């Protein structure tokens, strides 16, 4: 093998290793879904979402889990837990509600909200306990 | 799994019937921490549901697996898809008893909690110590306990066996308030 050919082989191996490392690094550091910049997979009323979970949790899980959901409803409760805002959508008569845990950036908008207001919120659904839970929520609009 | 859900639902509805005696939180915190020579992995969950029946000292906790938030999205993906299979087993559940609950004073003290924990469809008996502060308006429970990953039939591929600890530390902070409807 000539010296030239040997150098060529070494360089191509180096390039392959480098590209491989870069690809695995970018995979490893893949960012979380940015809810604010993503368009929702599903848009619906808070009551429809809650009814679906109350009627058949397994079916609703397969439909909604890990999806970006845009939900419209009435604010029944506003609370703060560990410095993070939580907007609850529902009405006083229902047992369950939709609990929207706001993303850190959205916290400051909490002060402008009040109970009884209509609102549209976008977030990722993680499941159903007593309430349907959305995390990383972003406020779309309020009336 | 299904009967556990039914049990939990019964518990929730009985909680509704006599609201005075139940304390609950919907924003409980739990996290787990895995430390290995290769990397540390931590995930937080701020959507824990925990209910205490103050007439008996019984406690029921439900946790959504998909609510665990990791620093790296790839870790979160692997955790949900490969390890705990959260599509198949969306919840972790604990049902147990706080020992000597009736005789608790208002001061912070240590209590023993024992019961059954279900993760990844596998149920194990567990006993742990927790710090409890009980007042008229609040019951707070904090503590930490170890969980052995293999106990719950969670398979870690050999490629990443060095990245994940065999035993992870689970921490919880549950701040219950009286249930009012």
Interface residues (C-beta under 8 A of the other chain):
Chain A: X27 X28 X29 X30 X31 X32 X33 X57 X61 X62 X65 X66 X79 X81 X82 X84 X86 X95 X99 X101 X126 X127 X129 X130 X131 X133 X135
Chain B: X5 X12 X16 X26 X27 X29 X46 X47 X49 X62 X64 X65 X66 X67 X69 X72 X73 X74 X76 X80 X86 X87 X90 X91
